[in-house]
Amino acid sequence: MTSDALVSQREDELAIRDLANRYARMIDRRDWPELPRVFTPDCELSGQGYLMRGHAELGAGLRKIDMFSATQHCVLNQVTCLDGDRATGEFYCIANHIHERGGVSYKLDMGIRYDDHYLRTPDGWRLAKRVLNLIWQQDLPLDLPLAAPAKPARPTRPAKQNSRATTRKSAAAKRSPARPAKSAPRPKNAKAKKKPARKRPAR
């Protein structure tokens, strides 16, 4: 492949990726007038349990996403196979949907693989067909403390002593330091030991 052909291929791949990004932006912003810049007039969008054809059906069907207070579609891996003015491709996407149930906010996450068919038009590349393949999903409370497991109980602490009595004792100890213990009193009938008489020098 010549350098010019490689540059042309990369430009087409970037244009198709921009198309995937515009689709995600259109969904998340509810920007339905953007549909003609994303899909061909006779486009087809399908998934598990639904099939929509043309801008009118797509516009009505995609508006059902309004049941969620907010969404965020993050476009990931891209594989594109070009064939002149037509192309096929595959995109991975993580889609987040915020909704409420029983007064609690939830986030519905979906792992999606889009299988696409593209068509080059005078206005640029457009989606002619998109199939949404749901790989996995999970629906969890958005308030993380509610979803977190219970924390282990803290070890019990010994009961505190009466703080006032403790304060008084410590204050009294500071004012009057401990005195040495007195020697035991001498019994009354004990005889006092006589001191030895001092000898007087001879005169």
Short mmCIF file of the C-alpha atoms (twelve columns), coordinates in Angstrom:
data_MODEL
# 
_entry.id   MODEL 
# 
loop_
_atom_site.group_PDB 
_atom_site.id 
_atom_site.type_symbol 
_atom_site.label_atom_id 
_atom_site.label_alt_id 
_atom_site.label_comp_id 
_atom_site.label_asym_id 
_atom_site.label_seq_id 
_atom_site.Cartn_x 
_atom_site.Cartn_y 
_atom_site.Cartn_z 
_atom_site.pdbx_PDB_model_num 
ATOM 1   C CA . MET A 1   0.000   0.000  0.000   1 
ATOM 2   C CA . THR A 2   1.383   3.393  -1.019  1 
ATOM 3   C CA . SER A 3   1.710   6.205  1.480   1 
ATOM 4   C CA . ASP A 4   -1.135  8.142  -0.205  1 
ATOM 5   C CA . ALA A 5   -3.433  5.119  0.030   1 
ATOM 6   C CA . LEU A 6   -2.520  4.625  3.694   1 
ATOM 7   C CA . VAL A 7   -3.248  8.275  4.461   1 
ATOM 8   C CA . SER A 8   -6.600  7.994  2.691   1 
ATOM 9   C CA . GLN A 9   -7.453  4.844  4.664   1 
ATOM 10  C CA . ARG A 10  -6.596  6.499  7.977   1 
ATOM 11  C CA . GLU A 11  -8.706  9.519  7.086   1 
ATOM 12  C CA . ASP A 12  -11.696 7.281  6.361   1 
ATOM 13  C CA . GLU A 13  -11.180 5.364  9.612   1 
ATOM 14  C CA . LEU A 14  -11.055 8.620  11.587  1 
ATOM 15  C CA . ALA A 15  -14.187 9.873  9.846   1 
ATOM 16  C CA . ILE A 16  -16.008 6.651  10.771  1 
ATOM 17  C CA . ARG A 17  -14.807 6.926  14.375  1 
ATOM 18  C CA . ASP A 18  -16.093 10.500 14.424  1 
ATOM 19  C CA . LEU A 19  -19.407 9.082  13.238  1 
ATOM 20  C CA . ALA A 20  -19.499 6.725  16.250  1 
ATOM 21  C CA . ASN A 21  -18.670 9.624  18.563  1 
ATOM 22  C CA . ARG A 22  -21.443 11.757 17.066  1 
ATOM 23  C CA . TYR A 23  -23.920 8.937  17.622  1 
ATOM 24  C CA . ALA A 24  -22.941 8.715  21.317  1 
ATOM 25  C CA . ARG A 25  -23.132 12.485 21.704  1 
ATOM 26  C CA . MET A 26  -26.530 12.618 19.988  1 
ATOM 27  C CA . ILE A 27  -27.934 9.992  22.373  1 
ATOM 28  C CA . ASP A 28  -26.515 11.516 25.547  1 
ATOM 29  C CA . ARG A 29  -27.574 15.082 24.672  1 
ATOM 30  C CA . ARG A 30  -30.930 14.031 23.159  1 
ATOM 31  C CA . ASP A 31  -29.926 15.991 20.056  1 
ATOM 32  C CA . TRP A 32  -32.391 14.346 17.654  1 
ATOM 33  C CA . PRO A 33  -31.990 16.891 14.808  1 
ATOM 34  C CA . GLU A 34  -28.492 15.390 14.464  1 
ATOM 35  C CA . LEU A 35  -29.933 12.119 13.073  1 
ATOM 36  C CA . PRO A 36  -29.365 12.977 9.361   1 
ATOM 37  C CA . ARG A 37  -25.665 13.612 10.121  1 
ATOM 38  C CA . VAL A 38  -25.330 10.133 11.595  1 
ATOM 39  C CA . PHE A 39  -27.681 7.829  9.598   1 
ATOM 40  C CA . THR A 40  -28.630 7.453  5.958   1 
ATOM 41  C CA . PRO A 41  -32.311 8.155  5.142   1 
ATOM 42  C CA . ASP A 42  -33.043 4.415  4.720   1 
ATOM 43  C CA . CYS A 43  -30.969 3.390  7.747   1 
ATOM 44  C CA . GLU A 44  -31.662 0.398  9.968   1 
ATOM 45  C CA . LEU A 45  -31.064 0.107  13.712  1 
ATOM 46  C CA . SER A 46  -31.755 -3.163 15.517  1 
ATOM 47  C CA . GLY A 47  -31.089 -4.918 18.805  1 
ATOM 48  C CA . GLN A 48  -32.611 -7.487 21.097  1 
ATOM 49  C CA . GLY A 49  -36.374 -7.282 20.496  1 
ATOM 50  C CA . TYR A 50  -36.518 -4.203 18.254  1 
ATOM 51  C CA . LEU A 51  -35.959 -3.061 14.681  1 
ATOM 52  C CA . MET A 52  -36.258 0.521  13.412  1 
ATOM 53  C CA . ARG A 53  -35.960 1.792  9.838   1 
ATOM 54  C CA . GLY A 54  -35.669 5.359  8.565   1 
ATOM 55  C CA . HIS A 55  -35.197 8.626  10.429  1 
ATOM 56  C CA . ALA A 56  -38.823 8.844  11.622  1 
ATOM 57  C CA . GLU A 57  -38.782 5.430  13.336  1 
ATOM 58  C CA . LEU A 58  -35.324 6.000  14.759  1 
ATOM 59  C CA . GLY A 59  -36.315 9.389  16.117  1 
ATOM 60  C CA . ALA A 60  -39.365 7.954  17.880  1 
ATOM 61  C CA . GLY A 61  -37.608 4.836  19.135  1 
ATOM 62  C CA . LEU A 62  -34.472 6.529  20.440  1 
ATOM 63  C CA . ARG A 63  -36.555 9.022  22.422  1 
ATOM 64  C CA . LYS A 64  -37.484 6.174  24.792  1 
ATOM 65  C CA . ILE A 65  -34.116 6.758  26.412  1 
ATOM 66  C CA . ASP A 66  -35.766 9.711  28.152  1 
ATOM 67  C CA . MET A 67  -36.839 7.218  30.853  1 
ATOM 68  C CA . PHE A 68  -33.288 7.697  32.173  1 
ATOM 69  C CA . SER A 69  -32.369 10.968 33.846  1 
ATOM 70  C CA . ALA A 70  -28.889 10.848 32.258  1 
ATOM 71  C CA . THR A 71  -26.794 8.583  30.032  1 
ATOM 72  C CA . GLN A 72  -23.146 8.351  29.062  1 
ATOM 73  C CA . HIS A 73  -21.915 6.310  26.101  1 
ATOM 74  C CA . CYS A 74  -18.133 5.780  26.009  1 
ATOM 75  C CA . VAL A 75  -16.759 4.593  22.656  1 
ATOM 76  C CA . LEU A 76  -13.809 2.195  22.917  1 
ATOM 77  C CA . ASN A 77  -12.254 -0.302 20.447  1 
ATOM 78  C CA . GLN A 78  -12.622 0.207  16.705  1 
ATOM 79  C CA . VAL A 79  -12.120 -2.230 13.830  1 
ATOM 80  C CA . THR A 80  -12.947 -1.019 10.286  1 
ATOM 81  C CA . CYS A 81  -12.841 -2.783 6.934   1 
ATOM 82  C CA . LEU A 82  -13.015 -0.397 3.941   1 
ATOM 83  C CA . ASP A 83  -14.301 -1.355 0.510   1 
ATOM 84  C CA . GLY A 84  -14.460 1.713  -1.726  1 
ATOM 85  C CA . ASP A 85  -17.492 3.793  -0.750  1 
ATOM 86  C CA . ARG A 86  -18.735 1.127  1.627   1 
ATOM 87  C CA . ALA A 87  -17.303 -0.219 4.861   1 
ATOM 88  C CA . THR A 88  -18.088 -2.505 7.738   1 
ATOM 89  C CA . GLY A 89  -16.923 -2.009 11.286  1 
ATOM 90  C CA . GLU A 90  -17.132 -2.969 14.895  1 
ATOM 91  C CA . PHE A 91  -17.198 -0.697 17.942  1 
ATOM 92  C CA . TYR A 92  -17.120 -1.486 21.631  1 
ATOM 93  C CA . CYS A 93  -19.044 0.775  23.969  1 
ATOM 94  C CA . ILE A 94  -19.752 1.066  27.700  1 
ATOM 95  C CA . ALA A 95  -23.134 2.742  28.233  1 
ATOM 96  C CA . ASN A 96  -24.213 4.106  31.627  1 
ATOM 97  C CA . HIS A 97  -27.867 4.897  32.388  1 
ATOM 98  C CA . ILE A 98  -29.004 6.741  35.544  1 
ATOM 99  C CA . HIS A 99  -32.519 6.033  36.810  1 
ATOM 100 C CA . GLU A 100 -34.458 5.869  40.063  1 
ATOM 101 C CA . ARG A 101 -36.240 2.960  41.716  1 
ATOM 102 C CA . GLY A 102 -37.963 3.113  45.097  1 
ATOM 103 C CA . GLY A 103 -36.463 6.505  45.853  1 
ATOM 104 C CA . VAL A 104 -32.913 5.205  45.271  1 
ATOM 105 C CA . SER A 105 -30.720 6.208  42.309  1 
ATOM 106 C CA . TYR A 106 -29.460 3.302  40.207  1 
ATOM 107 C CA . LYS A 107 -26.897 3.026  37.402  1 
ATOM 108 C CA . LEU A 108 -27.567 0.530  34.639  1 
ATOM 109 C CA . ASP A 109 -24.288 -0.328 32.904  1 
ATOM 110 C CA . MET A 110 -24.115 -2.122 29.555  1 
ATOM 111 C CA . GLY A 111 -21.216 -3.644 27.665  1 
ATOM 112 C CA . ILE A 112 -22.115 -3.230 23.976  1 
ATOM 113 C CA . ARG A 113 -20.614 -4.280 20.670  1 
ATOM 114 C CA . TYR A 114 -21.963 -2.429 17.622  1 
ATOM 115 C CA . ASP A 115 -21.770 -4.229 14.257  1 
ATOM 116 C CA . ASP A 116 -21.985 -1.497 11.609  1 
ATOM 117 C CA . HIS A 117 -22.355 -0.957 7.872   1 
ATOM 118 C CA . TYR A 118 -21.276 2.440  6.519   1 
ATOM 119 C CA . LEU A 119 -21.896 4.296  3.282   1 
ATOM 120 C CA . ARG A 120 -19.927 7.210  1.853   1 
ATOM 121 C CA . THR A 121 -22.335 9.966  0.782   1 
ATOM 122 C CA . PRO A 122 -21.728 13.432 -0.755  1 
ATOM 123 C CA . ASP A 123 -21.918 14.759 2.832   1 
ATOM 124 C CA . GLY A 124 -19.486 12.214 4.261   1 
ATOM 125 C CA . TRP A 125 -19.706 8.778  5.870   1 
ATOM 126 C CA . ARG A 126 -23.061 7.723  7.338   1 
ATOM 127 C CA . LEU A 127 -24.380 4.689  9.208   1 
ATOM 128 C CA . ALA A 128 -26.502 2.549  6.878   1 
ATOM 129 C CA . LYS A 129 -27.076 -0.253 9.396   1 
ATOM 130 C CA . ARG A 130 -26.254 -0.775 13.056  1 
ATOM 131 C CA . VAL A 131 -26.840 -3.900 15.158  1 
ATOM 132 C CA . LEU A 132 -26.539 -3.532 18.933  1 
ATOM 133 C CA . ASN A 133 -25.168 -6.666 20.609  1 
ATOM 134 C CA . LEU A 134 -25.549 -6.635 24.392  1 
ATOM 135 C CA . ILE A 135 -22.598 -8.526 25.919  1 
ATOM 136 C CA . TRP A 136 -23.308 -7.885 29.623  1 
ATOM 137 C CA . GLN A 137 -25.191 -5.564 31.930  1 
ATOM 138 C CA . GLN A 138 -25.538 -4.770 35.628  1 
ATOM 139 C CA . ASP A 139 -27.937 -2.551 37.556  1 
ATOM 140 C CA . LEU A 140 -26.649 -1.366 40.953  1 
ATOM 141 C CA . PRO A 141 -27.499 1.409  43.426  1 
ATOM 142 C CA . LEU A 142 -25.618 4.595  42.640  1 
ATOM 143 C CA . ASP A 143 -25.379 5.487  46.350  1 
ATOM 144 C CA . LEU A 144 -22.255 3.482  47.177  1 
ATOM 145 C CA . PRO A 145 -22.674 3.444  51.004  1 
ATOM 146 C CA . LEU A 146 -26.002 1.632  50.510  1 
ATOM 147 C CA . ALA A 147 -24.375 -0.988 48.300  1 
ATOM 148 C CA . ALA A 148 -21.244 -1.468 50.455  1 
ATOM 149 C CA . PRO A 149 -21.134 -4.490 52.804  1 
ATOM 150 C CA . ALA A 150 -21.685 -3.857 56.494  1 
ATOM 151 C CA . LYS A 151 -18.542 -2.876 58.403  1 
ATOM 152 C CA . PRO A 152 -17.323 -5.210 61.169  1 
ATOM 153 C CA . ALA A 153 -18.359 -4.212 64.666  1 
ATOM 154 C CA . ARG A 154 -15.806 -2.219 66.608  1 
ATOM 155 C CA . PRO A 155 -14.321 -3.812 69.748  1 
ATOM 156 C CA . THR A 156 -16.073 -2.745 72.923  1 
ATOM 157 C CA . ARG A 157 -14.194 -0.317 75.140  1 
ATOM 158 C CA . PRO A 158 -14.101 -0.531 78.974  1 
ATOM 159 C CA . ALA A 159 -16.608 1.675  80.738  1 
ATOM 160 C CA . LYS A 160 -15.249 5.103  81.569  1 
ATOM 161 C CA . GLN A 161 -14.907 6.087  85.242  1 
ATOM 162 C CA . ASN A 162 -16.792 8.982  86.710  1 
ATOM 163 C CA . SER A 163 -14.995 11.880 85.107  1 
ATOM 164 C CA . ARG A 164 -15.758 14.308 87.958  1 
ATOM 165 C CA . ALA A 165 -14.450 12.012 90.696  1 
ATOM 166 C CA . THR A 166 -11.330 11.281 88.657  1 
ATOM 167 C CA . THR A 167 -10.709 14.997 88.109  1 
ATOM 168 C CA . ARG A 168 -11.090 15.764 91.818  1 
ATOM 169 C CA . LYS A 169 -8.663  13.017 92.819  1 
ATOM 170 C CA . SER A 170 -6.025  14.132 90.349  1 
ATOM 171 C CA . ALA A 171 -6.379  17.767 91.416  1 
ATOM 172 C CA . ALA A 172 -6.048  16.841 95.100  1 
ATOM 173 C CA . ALA A 173 -2.973  14.770 94.327  1 
ATOM 174 C CA . LYS A 174 -1.333  17.762 92.637  1 
ATOM 175 C CA . ARG A 175 -2.078  20.115 95.585  1 
ATOM 176 C CA . SER A 176 -0.867  17.782 98.349  1 
ATOM 177 C CA . PRO A 177 1.941   15.445 97.337  1 
ATOM 178 C CA . ALA A 178 2.022   12.104 99.100  1 
ATOM 179 C CA . ARG A 179 3.730   12.190 102.529 1 
ATOM 180 C CA . PRO A 180 5.999   9.405  103.715 1 
ATOM 181 C CA . ALA A 181 4.257   6.906  105.972 1 
ATOM 182 C CA . LYS A 182 4.717   7.441  109.752 1 
ATOM 183 C CA . SER A 183 6.589   4.810  111.777 1 
ATOM 184 C CA . ALA A 184 4.455   2.603  113.963 1 
ATOM 185 C CA . PRO A 185 3.847   4.049  117.514 1 
ATOM 186 C CA . ARG A 186 5.880   2.552  120.350 1 
ATOM 187 C CA . PRO A 187 3.891   0.427  122.797 1 
ATOM 188 C CA . LYS A 188 3.300   2.119  126.182 1 
ATOM 189 C CA . ASN A 189 4.888   -0.643 128.298 1 
ATOM 190 C CA . ALA A 190 8.044   -0.699 126.258 1 
ATOM 191 C CA . LYS A 191 11.093  0.354  128.299 1 
ATOM 192 C CA . ALA A 192 13.237  3.013  126.893 1 
ATOM 193 C CA . LYS A 193 16.762  2.000  126.369 1 
ATOM 194 C CA . LYS A 194 19.179  3.850  128.636 1 
ATOM 195 C CA . LYS A 195 21.931  5.715  126.987 1 
ATOM 196 C CA . PRO A 196 25.404  4.683  128.198 1 
ATOM 197 C CA . ALA A 197 26.862  7.197  130.729 1 
ATOM 198 C CA . ARG A 198 29.727  9.224  129.423 1 
ATOM 199 C CA . LYS A 199 32.964  8.750  131.368 1 
ATOM 200 C CA . ARG A 200 34.363  11.888 132.938 1 
ATOM 201 C CA . PRO A 201 38.025  12.479 132.548 1 
ATOM 202 C CA . ALA A 202 40.067  12.112 135.811 1 
ATOM 203 C CA . ARG A 203 41.002  15.341 137.460 1 
# 
